[in-house]
Amino acid sequence: MKPVVLMEQPFSLQRETSMTSIFSMLLTLKFSDGCGCSSSSIECHVNFQKQKESFVRDRSLVLQELKCTAERQSRAGQQSILERESLPRAETSIHAFVTNIIRYDAEDLKVADPKGSWMNSGSSTSSNLAKRLVEGASGYSASTKKLKC
């Protein structure tokens, strides 16, 4: 596979392929820092000779199944196809993703540890929590006003 990074919408990729050969395409979506998993992947098998069936699934049922699977496996980043529309020369799919959101709040940590030693502790877990509080999604430091206790 040839990797490519698509940063700006609309996400469009054109590659020269043989219309008779079958190939796989792996789409990896990277989530922000606040999600329980860093990324999730969709593998698509492309076959120009065989047209796939169109379908529409019940969104609430699919989302409930994904939530149950994520809770049962203790793993976020579950995905499933909600609907697919197949046309003679194109295919459109809508996928659903389920992930949990991680929220680190200075007040929650203050209640858990009233001495505030989580900021000065040398353990990796504590330093990661402090780092998550200080760094934003872009990697730049947040203002210190947010961290006052």
Secondary structure, 3 states (H helix, E strand, C coil): CCCCCCCCCCCCCCCCCCCCCCEEEEEEEECCCCECCCEEEEEEEECCCCCCCCEECCHHHHHHHHHHHHHHHCCCCEEEEEEEEEECCEEEEEEEEECCECCCCHHHHHHHCCCCHHHCCCCHHHHHHHHHHHECCCCCECCHHHHCC
